[in-house]
């Protein structure tokens, strides 16, 4: 930070402190924990993207990911960040364009079972509803921003029939500009060619698949070509301003395409036959700061969640945004390094890589170590700062003990518990032991209890819970007990047991329904063991339960979809339970979810929601403090978490701005 910026920040901080005597009163509101999907964007199609050149971000909204979506995500050239879950209602097949004169992403229309005719604008922080009149409610239309005339141009779509209208948005109102030009159609694509001052339109469906190329000059449409890419719809266009080319990828005409074409103002040239898989209903935008066309998602036989970049020569898949869809993996939280560690799993194939979650993004690690496997168990030994892994299935039953120190794997033992899978483990921090119970060895269920002290395994008990597999365990530090729930013994099991280091005690037979293949984690901030999902009575479950040391309470009815075979751990630095993956009825899952209070710590101090805490948060905070602003996120500015933004938040923000925590 420069000296002048430091001085400016100092003045703002002093002004905040001066307000401390003027502002008082707070109503303390208890916050209930909720689920929020985080991390990489979920696979989807029918979404829309636009590039915000002022903020150098690609903005993505909505789509269909099994249900209609209303999330707003941004790509900064490195990774995706979810920015909002409020604004336009959940929808797909809408259109977006960036109005560079006004610094706003404009969204119109879409479909969620009904067609929409609303106009919204995103300013980088919040969505604002700007109009409910203009073009008729529709979906599968296309939009592009004409920067020379400072107008968003909209053409076509489906409003109950094929539409052939041309509309323009000037930032205030819509105006109907033409009813002649391309035939009425939908599912076409448009991009603005700034070198030639023309909006380019290609393809769509007008009763049959189309391959016409049209240009709009602000007054009328001109047919420019009927050759080039084959007839199609569901493709995407983006204008590469550095190279003066409109780029086209993919589409559908009964089968899907994976071809890349470029328009130079005169004709089309096919450029690449390798890159993203054949798909339709994806979205593209040109990132001028990085000189790449960005492509995300689409439908290639299933919902797709890949991010690709085109540099004018070739496509590059950006490092996978997270672990692939899978189940039967294991996770542990490495508190020394502040990382959630995930290993292995299966989607029909067995995986052998490590992924680490830092609260924002996943990073792939592929050190030599355990063979690819699933159905294993892991726990973090906090005293020795090691992730301990035991057993699993790697083509056969496994009885190895491995440890991960954040850099490499070490094989520590091949003796101890018999080879098995679908067992459970938890770390007893009071006694410095990893506790293992049960599992399946291919011929029988197991009911033995073992402990690992960092050197060797010791058999501690053969009595307690009935022999079982696919149960879950977590260490409840308040009473100092390892809690076990459920599993499969001779049927679905609904018992709750705890281990005190010497013996097992049956604690409850009521609470969650009998189930197996669920997951549990201890939330130390809220003092409870969290349970989610599993398989109960031949159906997968999506319930969230909490154990307070005495009884179970059902807490949430919304959150991750029903699943089993997922994994959960508690991130103590961020006060969040983290869940990844799992198995639905016919597919595997790659979602990352977090459970906790609506927002904690860092998110409260980030008053302008730009992903960092710095001097740029002062002015938005002052606005919230004096009643002249709107929070960019539910808890933005509420630094002390008392339910409102007031004078009691000032000291906390000053601490964060001057190098303290938040």
ABEGO torsion letter per residue (X at the ends): XBAAAAAAAAAAAAAAAAAAAABBEBBBBBBBBBBBBBEBBBBBBGBBBBBBAAAGBBBBBEEBAGBBBABBBBBAGABBBBABABEBBBBBGBBBBBBAAAGBBBBBEEBAGBBBABBBBBAGABBBBABABEBBBBBGBBBBBBAAAGBBBBBEEBAGBBBABBBBBAGABBBBABABEBBBBBGBBBBBBAAAGBBBBBEEBAGBBBABBBBBAGABBBBABABEBBBBBGBBBBBBAAAGBBBBBEEBAGBBBABBBBBAGABBBBABABEBBBBBGBBBBBBAAAGBBBBBEEBAGBBBABBBBBAGABBBBBBBAEBBBBBGBBBBBBAAAGBBBBBEEBAGBBBABBBBBAGABBBBBBBBEBBBBBGBBBBBBAAAGBBBBBEEBAGBBBABBBBBAGABBBBABABEBBBBBGBBBBBBAAAGBBBBBEEBAGABBBABBBBBAGABBBBABABEBBBBBGBBBBBBAAAGBBBBBEEBAABBBABBBBBAGABBBBABABEBBBBBGBBBBBBAAAGBBBBBEEBBGGBBBABBBBBAGABBBBABABEBBBBBGBBBBBBAAAGBBBBBEEBBAABBBABBBBBEBABBEAAAABAAGAGBBBAAAAAAAAAAAAGABBBABAABGBAAGAGBBBAAAAAAAAAAAAGBBX
